[in-house]
């Protein structure tokens, strides 16, 4: 028995404001809309985060 999921609809991508870890050794980032703080610290390494814009899949 095989299951066919068929073609998936492409997820639209939009420009998204994000926070990015300022540490060169850390790859941490988060969507601005998922942050509860005005200026969050990196949840992985506790460094300062800076704002950036990336094109990411839309989250509703």
N, C-alpha and C positions, 0 to 999 in steps of 0.2 A: 504494500500500500504506500503510495506517495502522496504528499500534499503539495499542491502548487499555490504559492502565495501570489502569483501573478505579478505584473509590474507595479512597483510602488510609485505613488505620487511624489514628485520632487518637493522637498521642503523649501519654501521661499527663504531667501537670505536677505537680511536687512542690516544697515549700519547700526551698530550697537555700542553704547557707551560702556566701557569696562574699566576696572581697576587692575593694574599690572604691578607685580612685585618689582621694586627698584633694585633688588639684589641680583647681581649678575649670575650667581650660582643657582638661583631659584626660578622655576618656571610657573609660579603661582599667578593666577588671575581669576577674576570673578566678574559677572555682569553687575553693572551699577545697580540695576533694579533688584538684585538679590542681596545687596548690602544694607545693613541696618544702621550703619554709622556714617557720619558726614565724611570722615577721612579714615577708612579702615586700615588696620595693619594686616599684613599677610598672615593668613591662617596657618600657613605651613612653616614659615621661618620667623614671623613676627617683625619683618622689616617694613619700612614705609612703602605705601603703594602710590602709584601715579595714575592719572587718568589717560585713557587712550580710546580710539574708536576702531572697531574691527567689523568686518562683514561676517556675520554669524547666522546660523539657522534661526529662524524666528521661533520664539517661545511664546505660547499664548497662555 
